[in-house]
Amino acid sequence: MLILSGCSKDNVEKNAQAPADPAQAKNNNKPSSLSPPNTQSPSQSEKLEAIKYTNEQLSQISELMEKEGLENVYLPKLAVEDNPLTILDRDNKLILQYKYMTLEQRKKIWDEVKDVQIKKVILANGVTGEWINGKDNLPKNRFFRFQMNGMYFILDDYRNLSEEQVQTIAESFDSLDNLKNKN
């Protein structure tokens, strides 16, 4: 099932063939096919804004959550400005494709990654996360993963945001139920 919000047909077809696990794409030290080519340097100045989910998007995510057997789904409340959402689901995972980031969440622990650098951090909400970096340690070859309330998350940003900004996005996660009640 594929639900679109602000994406071109070409972009959707390209994303539909993306690897299921961003870690697999990054292990090869090749840019993830989930992310558009990006030659920008890391940006401290990108503005984070509140994500405004529509009732329709929240309902569609809820339907996918039930279909995939996921009890707890969490969504970011912050992202870089102008970041529309496309929703994908694959094999007991919920993959949310935004314009500038991809969020994968699932019940199963991640696959082990090899030939990478791992940096552990503790978020302001007490959750432990890991930065997974390629050997070159460039922002374009990294992603952030964390576990919260029985769910495993991979957050991959395409704007080369600072680690602090990506961690702020991860700290903003709220349950789907809370977001539905606030809408």
MARBA-3410 file (N, C-alpha, C, O; in Angstrom, 1 decimal):
183
0.8,-1.2,0.0,0.0,0.0,0.0,0.9,1.2,0.0,1.9,1.3,0.7 ~ 0.6,2.2,-0.8,1.3,3.4,-0.9,0.4,4.6,-0.9,-0.5,4.6,-1.7 ~ 0.6,5.5,0.0,-0.2,6.7,0.1,0.7,7.9,-0.1,1.8,8.0,0.5 ~ 0.2,8.8,-1.0,1.1,9.9,-1.4,0.6,11.2,-0.8,-0.6,11.5,-0.6 ~ 1.6,12.0,-0.5,1.3,13.4,0.0,2.4,14.3,-0.5,3.5,14.4,0.2
2.3,14.9,-1.6,3.3,15.9,-2.1,4.5,15.2,-2.8,5.6,15.7,-2.7 ~ 4.3,14.1,-3.4,5.4,13.4,-4.1,5.1,13.2,-5.6,3.9,13.0,-5.9 ~ 6.1,13.3,-6.4,5.9,13.0,-7.8,5.9,11.5,-8.1,6.4,10.7,-7.3 ~ 5.3,11.1,-9.2,5.2,9.7,-9.6,6.6,9.1,-9.7,6.8,8.0,-9.3 ~ 7.5,9.9,-10.3,8.9,9.4,-10.5,9.5,9.1,-9.2,10.2,8.1,-9.0
9.3,10.0,-8.2,9.9,9.8,-6.9,9.3,8.6,-6.2,10.1,7.9,-5.5 ~ 8.0,8.4,-6.3,7.4,7.2,-5.7,7.9,5.9,-6.3,8.2,5.0,-5.5 ~ 8.0,5.9,-7.6,8.6,4.6,-8.2,10.0,4.4,-7.8,10.3,3.2,-7.5 ~ 10.8,5.4,-7.7,12.2,5.2,-7.2,12.2,4.7,-5.8,12.9,3.8,-5.4 ~ 11.3,5.3,-4.9,11.3,4.9,-3.5,10.7,3.5,-3.3,11.1,2.8,-2.4
9.8,3.1,-4.2,9.2,1.8,-4.0,10.2,0.7,-4.2,10.0,-0.4,-3.8 ~ 11.3,1.0,-4.9,12.4,0.0,-5.1,13.5,0.1,-4.2,14.6,-0.5,-4.4 ~ 13.4,0.9,-3.2,14.5,1.2,-2.2,14.7,-0.1,-1.4,13.8,-0.9,-1.2 ~ 15.9,-0.2,-0.8,16.2,-1.4,0.1,15.3,-1.3,1.3,15.1,-0.2,1.8 ~ 14.9,-2.4,1.8,14.1,-2.5,3.0,14.8,-2.0,4.2,14.1,-1.5,5.2
16.1,-2.2,4.3,16.8,-1.8,5.5,17.9,-0.8,5.2,18.9,-1.1,4.5 ~ 17.7,0.5,5.6,18.8,1.5,5.3,20.2,1.1,5.7,21.1,1.5,5.1 ~ 20.3,0.2,6.8,21.6,-0.2,7.2,22.3,-1.1,6.1,23.5,-1.0,6.0 ~ 21.5,-1.8,5.3,22.1,-2.6,4.3,22.7,-1.7,3.2,23.8,-2.0,2.7 ~ 22.0,-0.7,2.8,22.5,0.2,1.8,23.7,1.0,2.3,24.7,1.2,1.5
23.8,1.3,3.6,24.9,2.1,4.1,26.1,1.2,4.3,27.3,1.7,4.3 ~ 25.9,-0.1,4.6,27.0,-1.0,4.8,28.0,-1.1,3.7,29.2,-1.3,3.8 ~ 27.5,-0.9,2.5,28.3,-0.9,1.3,29.0,0.4,1.0,29.6,0.5,-0.1 ~ 28.9,1.3,1.9,29.5,2.7,1.7,29.0,3.3,0.5,29.7,4.2,-0.1 ~ 27.8,3.0,0.0,27.2,3.6,-1.1,26.0,4.4,-0.6,25.4,4.0,0.4
25.7,5.6,-1.2,24.5,6.3,-0.7,23.3,5.4,-0.8,23.1,4.7,-1.7 ~ 22.4,5.6,0.2,21.2,4.8,0.3,20.3,5.2,-0.9,20.2,6.4,-1.2 ~ 19.7,4.3,-1.6,18.8,4.6,-2.7,17.5,5.2,-2.1,16.7,5.7,-2.9 ~ 17.3,5.2,-0.8,16.1,5.9,-0.2,16.4,7.4,-0.3,15.4,8.2,-0.3 ~ 17.6,7.8,-0.2,17.9,9.2,-0.1,18.3,9.8,-1.5,19.0,9.2,-2.2
17.9,11.1,-1.7,18.3,11.7,-3.0,19.8,12.1,-2.9,20.3,12.3,-1.8 ~ 20.5,12.2,-4.0,21.8,12.7,-3.9,21.9,14.0,-3.2,21.1,14.9,-3.4 ~ 22.9,14.1,-2.4,23.1,15.4,-1.6,24.5,15.7,-1.5,25.3,14.9,-0.9 ~ 24.9,16.9,-1.9,26.3,17.3,-1.8,26.4,18.4,-0.9,27.5,19.0,-0.7 ~ 25.3,18.8,-0.2,25.4,19.9,0.8,26.2,19.5,2.0,26.4,18.3,2.3
26.8,20.4,2.7,27.5,20.2,3.9,26.5,20.1,5.0,25.4,20.6,4.9 ~ 26.9,19.6,6.2,26.0,19.5,7.3,25.5,20.9,7.7,26.2,21.9,7.6 ~ 24.2,21.0,8.0,23.6,22.3,8.2,23.1,22.4,9.7,22.3,21.6,10.2 ~ 23.7,23.4,10.3,23.2,23.8,11.7,22.0,24.7,11.6,21.3,24.9,12.6 ~ 21.8,25.3,10.4,20.8,26.4,10.3,19.4,25.9,9.8,18.5,26.7,9.8
19.2,24.6,9.5,17.9,24.1,9.1,17.0,24.3,10.3,17.3,24.0,11.4 ~ 15.8,24.8,10.0,14.8,25.1,11.0,13.9,23.9,11.2,13.4,23.3,10.2 ~ 13.8,23.5,12.4,12.8,22.4,12.8,11.5,23.0,13.1,11.4,24.0,13.8 ~ 10.5,22.4,12.5,9.1,22.9,12.7,8.2,21.7,13.1,8.5,20.5,12.9 ~ 7.1,22.0,13.7,6.1,21.0,14.0,5.5,20.4,12.8,5.2,21.1,11.8
5.4,19.0,12.8,4.7,18.3,11.7,3.2,18.4,12.0,2.8,18.0,13.1 ~ 2.5,18.7,10.9,1.0,18.7,11.1,0.5,17.6,10.3,0.3,17.6,9.0 ~ 0.2,16.5,11.0,-0.4,15.3,10.4,-1.9,15.5,10.2,-2.6,16.1,11.0 ~ -2.4,15.1,9.0,-3.9,15.2,8.8,-4.5,14.0,9.4,-3.9,13.0,9.7 ~ -5.8,14.1,9.7,-6.6,13.0,10.2,-6.5,11.8,9.3,-6.5,10.7,9.7
-6.5,12.1,8.0,-6.4,11.0,7.0,-5.1,10.3,7.1,-5.1,9.0,7.1 ~ -4.0,11.0,7.2,-2.7,10.3,7.4,-2.7,9.5,8.7,-2.2,8.4,8.6 ~ -3.2,10.0,9.8,-3.1,9.3,11.0,-4.0,8.0,10.9,-3.6,7.0,11.5 ~ -5.1,8.1,10.2,-6.0,6.9,10.1,-5.3,5.9,9.2,-5.4,4.7,9.5 ~ -4.6,6.3,8.1,-3.9,5.4,7.2,-2.8,4.7,8.0,-2.5,3.5,7.8
-2.1,5.5,8.8,-1.0,4.9,9.6,-1.5,3.9,10.6,-1.0,2.8,10.8 ~ -2.7,4.2,11.2,-3.3,3.3,12.1,-3.7,2.0,11.4,-3.5,0.9,12.0 ~ -4.3,2.1,10.2,-4.7,0.9,9.5,-3.4,0.0,9.2,-3.5,-1.2,9.3 ~ -2.4,0.7,8.7,-1.1,-0.1,8.4,-0.6,-0.7,9.7,-0.1,-1.8,9.7 ~ -0.7,0.0,10.8,-0.2,-0.5,12.1,-0.9,-1.8,12.4,-0.3,-2.8,12.8
-2.2,-1.8,12.3,-3.0,-3.0,12.6,-2.6,-4.1,11.6,-2.5,-5.3,12.0 ~ -2.5,-3.8,10.3,-2.2,-4.8,9.3,-0.9,-5.5,9.6,-0.7,-6.7,9.4 ~ 0.1,-4.7,10.0,1.5,-5.2,10.3,1.6,-5.8,11.7,2.7,-6.3,12.0 ~ 0.6,-5.7,12.5,0.7,-6.3,13.8,1.5,-5.5,14.8,2.1,-6.0,15.7 ~ 1.6,-4.2,14.6,2.4,-3.3,15.5,1.5,-2.7,16.6,0.5,-2.1,16.3
1.9,-2.9,17.8,1.1,-2.4,18.9,1.3,-1.0,19.2,0.4,-0.2,19.5 ~ 2.6,-0.6,19.1,2.9,0.8,19.5,3.5,1.5,18.2,4.6,1.0,17.7 ~ 2.9,2.5,17.8,3.6,3.3,16.7,3.8,4.7,17.2,2.9,5.3,17.8 ~ 5.0,5.2,16.9,5.3,6.6,17.3,5.7,7.4,16.1,6.3,6.8,15.2 ~ 5.4,8.6,16.1,5.7,9.5,15.0,6.4,10.7,15.5,6.2,11.2,16.6
7.3,11.3,14.7,8.0,12.5,15.1,7.0,13.7,15.0,6.2,13.8,14.2 ~ 7.2,14.6,16.0,6.4,15.8,16.0,7.2,17.0,15.4,6.6,18.0,15.1 ~ 8.5,16.8,15.1,9.3,17.8,14.5,10.0,17.3,13.3,10.4,16.1,13.3 ~ 10.3,18.2,12.4,11.1,17.8,11.2,11.5,19.1,10.6,11.1,20.2,11.0 ~ 12.4,19.0,9.5,12.8,20.3,8.8,11.5,20.8,8.1,10.6,20.0,7.8
11.5,22.1,7.9,10.3,22.7,7.2,10.1,22.1,5.9,11.0,21.6,5.2 ~ 8.9,22.2,5.4,8.5,21.7,4.1,8.8,20.2,3.9,9.6,19.9,3.0 ~ 8.3,19.3,4.8,8.7,17.9,4.8,7.5,17.1,4.7,7.1,16.4,5.7 ~ 6.8,17.0,3.5,5.6,16.2,3.4,5.8,14.7,3.6,7.0,14.3,3.4 ~ 4.8,14.0,3.9,4.9,12.6,4.2,4.3,11.7,3.1,3.2,12.0,2.6
5.0,10.6,2.9,4.5,9.5,2.0,4.6,8.3,3.0,5.5,8.2,3.7 ~ 3.6,7.4,2.9,3.6,6.3,3.8,3.8,5.0,3.0,3.1,4.8,2.0 ~ 4.7,4.2,3.5,5.0,2.9,2.8,4.9,1.9,3.9,5.2,2.2,5.1 ~ 4.5,0.6,3.6,4.7,-0.5,4.6,5.4,-1.6,3.9,5.1,-1.9,2.7 ~ 6.2,-2.3,4.6,6.9,-3.5,4.0,7.2,-4.5,5.2,7.7,-4.2,6.2
6.8,-5.7,4.9,7.2,-6.9,5.8,7.3,-6.6,7.2,8.4,-6.5,7.8 ~ 6.2,-6.4,7.9,6.2,-6.2,9.4,6.9,-4.9,9.8,7.4,-4.9,10.9 ~ 7.0,-4.0,8.9,7.7,-2.7,9.3,6.7,-1.6,8.8,5.9,-1.8,7.9 ~ 6.9,-0.5,9.4,6.2,0.7,8.9,7.3,1.7,8.5,8.1,2.1,9.3 ~ 7.3,2.0,7.2,8.3,3.0,6.7,7.5,4.2,6.3,6.6,4.2,5.5
7.9,5.3,7.0,7.3,6.6,6.7,8.4,7.4,5.9,9.5,7.7,6.4 ~ 8.1,7.7,4.7,9.0,8.4,3.8,8.6,9.9,3.8,7.5,10.2,3.2 ~ 9.4,10.7,4.4,9.1,12.2,4.3,10.0,12.7,3.1,10.8,12.0,2.6 ~ 9.8,14.0,2.8,10.6,14.5,1.7,12.1,14.5,2.1,12.9,14.3,1.2 ~ 12.4,14.8,3.3,13.8,14.9,3.7,14.3,13.9,4.7,15.4,14.0,5.3
13.5,12.9,5.0,13.9,11.8,5.9,13.1,10.6,5.8,12.0,10.7,5.3 ~ 13.6,9.5,6.2,12.9,8.2,6.2,12.9,7.7,7.7,13.9,7.8,8.4 ~ 11.7,7.3,8.1,11.6,6.6,9.4,11.1,5.2,9.3,10.1,5.0,8.6 ~ 11.9,4.3,9.8,11.4,2.9,9.8,11.2,2.5,11.2,12.0,2.8,12.1 ~ 10.1,1.8,11.5,9.9,1.3,12.8,9.3,-0.2,12.7,8.5,-0.5,11.8
9.7,-1.0,13.6,9.3,-2.4,13.6,9.5,-3.0,15.0,10.1,-2.4,15.9 ~ 8.9,-4.2,15.2,9.0,-4.9,16.5,10.3,-5.7,16.6,10.8,-5.9,17.7 ~ 10.9,-6.1,15.5,12.1,-6.9,15.5,13.4,-6.0,15.6,13.4,-4.9,15.1 ~ 14.3,-6.6,16.4,15.6,-5.8,16.5,16.3,-5.7,15.2,16.0,-6.5,14.3 ~ 17.1,-4.7,15.0,17.8,-4.5,13.8,18.8,-5.6,13.5,19.2,-6.3,14.4
19.1,-5.7,12.2,20.2,-6.5,11.8,21.5,-5.9,12.3,21.6,-4.7,12.4 ~ 22.5,-6.7,12.6,23.8,-6.2,13.0,24.5,-5.5,11.7,24.3,-6.0,10.6 ~ 25.2,-4.5,12.0,25.9,-3.8,10.9,27.4,-4.0,11.1,27.9,-4.1,12.2 ~ 28.1,-4.1,10.0,29.5,-4.3,10.1,30.3,-3.2,9.3,29.7,-2.5,8.5 ~ 31.5,-3.1,9.6,32.4,-2.1,9.0,31.9,-0.7,9.1,31.9,0.1,8.2
31.3,-0.4,10.3,30.8,1.0,10.5,31.3,1.5,11.9,31.9,0.7,12.7 ~ 31.2,2.7,12.1,31.5,3.3,13.4,30.1,3.5,14.2,29.2,4.0,13.6 ~ 30.1,3.1,15.4,28.9,3.2,16.2,29.2,4.2,17.4,30.1,4.0,18.1 ~ 28.3,5.2,17.5,28.5,6.1,18.6,27.2,6.1,19.4,26.1,6.5,18.9 ~ 27.2,5.7,20.7,26.0,5.7,21.5,25.8,7.0,22.2,26.7,7.7,22.6
24.5,7.4,22.3,24.1,8.7,22.9,22.9,8.4,23.8,22.1,7.5,23.5 ~ 22.7,9.2,24.8,21.5,9.2,25.6,20.7,10.5,25.3,21.2,11.6,25.5 ~ 19.4,10.3,24.8,18.6,11.4,24.5,18.0,12.0,25.8,18.1,11.5,26.8 ~ 17.5,13.2,25.6,17.0,14.0,26.8,15.8,13.2,27.5,15.6,13.4,28.7 ~ 15.1,12.4,26.7,14.0,11.6,27.3,14.5,10.3,27.9,13.7,9.4,28.3
15.9,10.1,28.0,16.4,8.9,28.6,16.6,7.7,27.7,17.2,6.7,28.1 ~ 16.2,7.8,26.5,16.3,6.7,25.5,17.7,6.7,25.0,18.3,7.7,24.7 ~ 18.3,5.5,24.9,19.6,5.3,24.3,19.5,5.1,22.8,18.7,4.3,22.3 ~ 20.3,5.9,22.1,20.4,5.8,20.6,21.8,5.5,20.2,22.7,5.6,20.9 ~ 21.9,5.2,18.9,23.2,4.9,18.3,23.3,5.6,16.9,22.4,5.5,16.1
24.4,6.3,16.7,24.7,6.8,15.4,25.5,5.8,14.7,26.5,5.3,15.2 ~ 25.0,5.4,13.5,25.7,4.4,12.7,26.3,5.2,11.6,25.6,5.8,10.7 ~ 27.7,5.2,11.5,28.4,6.0,10.5,29.3,5.1,9.7,29.8,4.1,10.1 ~ 29.4,5.5,8.4,30.3,4.8,7.5,31.7,5.1,7.9,32.0,5.9,8.8 ~ 32.6,4.4,7.3,34.0,4.5,7.6,34.5,6.0,7.4,35.4,6.4,8.1
33.9,6.7,6.5,34.3,8.0,6.2,33.8,9.0,7.2,34.2,10.2,7.2 ~ 32.8,8.6,8.0,32.2,9.5,9.0,31.5,10.7,8.5,31.5,11.7,9.2 ~ 31.0,10.6,7.3,30.3,11.8,6.6,28.9,11.7,7.0,28.3,10.6,7.0 ~ 28.2,12.9,7.2,26.8,12.9,7.5,25.9,12.2,6.5,24.9,11.6,6.8 ~ 26.3,12.2,5.2,25.5,11.6,4.2,25.5,10.0,4.3,24.7,9.4,3.7
26.5,9.5,5.0,26.6,8.0,5.2,26.3,7.6,6.6,26.9,6.6,7.1 ~ 25.4,8.3,7.2,25.0,7.9,8.6,23.5,7.8,8.8,22.7,8.3,8.0 ~ 23.1,7.1,9.9,21.7,7.2,10.3,21.7,7.0,11.8,22.7,6.6,12.4 ~ 20.5,7.3,12.4,20.4,7.2,13.8,19.3,6.1,14.1,18.3,6.1,13.5 ~ 19.6,5.3,15.1,18.7,4.3,15.5,18.5,4.2,17.0,19.4,4.5,17.7
17.3,3.9,17.4,17.0,3.8,18.9,15.8,2.8,19.1,15.1,2.5,18.2 ~ 15.7,2.4,20.3,14.6,1.5,20.7,13.8,2.2,21.8,14.4,2.8,22.7 ~ 12.5,2.1,21.7,11.6,2.8,22.6,10.3,2.0,22.8,9.7,1.7,21.8 ~ 10.0,1.6,24.0,8.7,0.9,24.3,8.4,-0.3,23.4,7.3,-0.4,22.8 ~ 9.5,-1.1,23.2,9.3,-2.3,22.4,9.3,-2.2,20.9,9.1,-3.1,20.2
9.6,-1.0,20.4,9.7,-0.7,19.0,11.2,-0.3,18.7,11.8,0.3,19.5 ~ 11.6,-0.6,17.5,12.9,-0.3,17.0,12.8,0.7,15.8,12.0,0.5,14.9 ~ 13.6,1.8,15.9,13.5,2.9,15.0,14.8,3.1,14.2,15.9,3.0,14.9 ~ 14.7,3.4,13.0,15.8,3.9,12.2,15.4,5.2,11.6,14.4,5.3,10.9 ~ 16.1,6.3,11.9,15.9,7.6,11.4,17.0,8.0,10.5,18.2,8.1,10.9
16.7,8.3,9.2,17.7,8.6,8.2,17.3,10.0,7.6,16.3,10.1,6.9 ~ 18.1,11.0,7.8,17.8,12.3,7.3,18.6,12.6,6.0,19.8,12.1,5.9 ~ 18.1,13.4,5.1,18.7,13.6,3.8,19.3,15.1,3.7,19.8,15.4,2.7 ~ 19.1,15.8,4.8,19.5,17.2,4.8,20.9,17.4,5.5,21.4,18.5,5.6 ~ 21.5,16.2,5.9,22.7,16.3,6.6,22.6,17.2,7.9,23.5,18.0,8.1
21.5,17.0,8.6,21.3,17.8,9.8,22.4,17.5,10.8,23.1,16.4,10.7 ~ 22.6,18.3,11.8,23.5,18.1,12.8,23.0,16.9,13.7,21.8,16.6,13.7 ~ 23.9,16.2,14.4,23.4,15.2,15.3,22.4,15.7,16.3,21.5,15.0,16.6 ~ 22.7,16.9,16.8,21.7,17.4,17.8,20.3,17.6,17.2,19.3,17.4,17.9 ~ 20.2,18.1,16.0,18.9,18.3,15.3,18.2,16.9,15.1,17.0,16.8,15.4
18.9,15.9,14.7,18.3,14.6,14.5,17.9,14.0,15.8,16.8,13.5,15.9 ~ 18.7,14.2,16.8,18.3,13.7,18.2,17.1,14.5,18.7,16.3,13.9,19.4 ~ 17.0,15.8,18.4,15.8,16.5,18.8,14.6,16.0,18.1,13.5,15.9,18.7 ~ 14.7,15.6,16.8,13.6,15.0,16.1,13.2,13.7,16.8,12.0,13.4,17.1 ~ 14.2,12.8,17.2,13.9,11.6,17.8,13.3,11.8,19.2,12.4,11.0,19.6
13.7,12.8,19.9,13.1,13.1,21.2,11.6,13.6,21.1,10.9,13.5,22.1 ~ 11.2,14.1,19.9,9.9,14.6,19.7,8.9,13.5,19.5,7.7,13.8,19.4 ~ 9.3,12.3,19.4,8.3,11.2,19.0,7.2,11.1,20.1,7.4,11.2,21.3 ~ 6.0,10.9,19.5,4.8,10.7,20.4,4.0,9.6,19.8,4.1,9.3,18.6 ~ 3.2,9.0,20.6,2.4,7.8,20.2,1.4,8.2,19.2,0.8,9.4,19.3
1.0,7.3,18.3,0.0,7.6,17.3,-1.3,7.9,18.0,-2.1,8.8,17.6 ~ -1.6,7.2,19.1,-2.9,7.5,19.9,-2.9,8.9,20.4,-3.9,9.6,20.3 ~ -1.8,9.4,21.0,-1.8,10.8,21.5,-2.0,11.8,20.3,-2.7,12.7,20.5 ~ -1.3,11.5,19.2,-1.5,12.4,18.1,-2.9,12.4,17.5,-3.4,13.5,17.1 ~ -3.5,11.3,17.5,-4.9,11.2,17.0,-5.8,12.0,18.0,-6.8,12.6,17.5
-5.6,11.9,19.3,-6.4,12.6,20.2,-6.3,14.1,20.2,-7.2,14.8,20.5 ~ -5.1,14.5,19.7,-4.8,16.0,19.7,-5.4,16.6,18.4,-5.5,17.8,18.3 ~ -5.7,15.8,17.4,-6.2,16.3,16.1,-7.6,16.6,16.2,-8.2,17.0,15.2
END
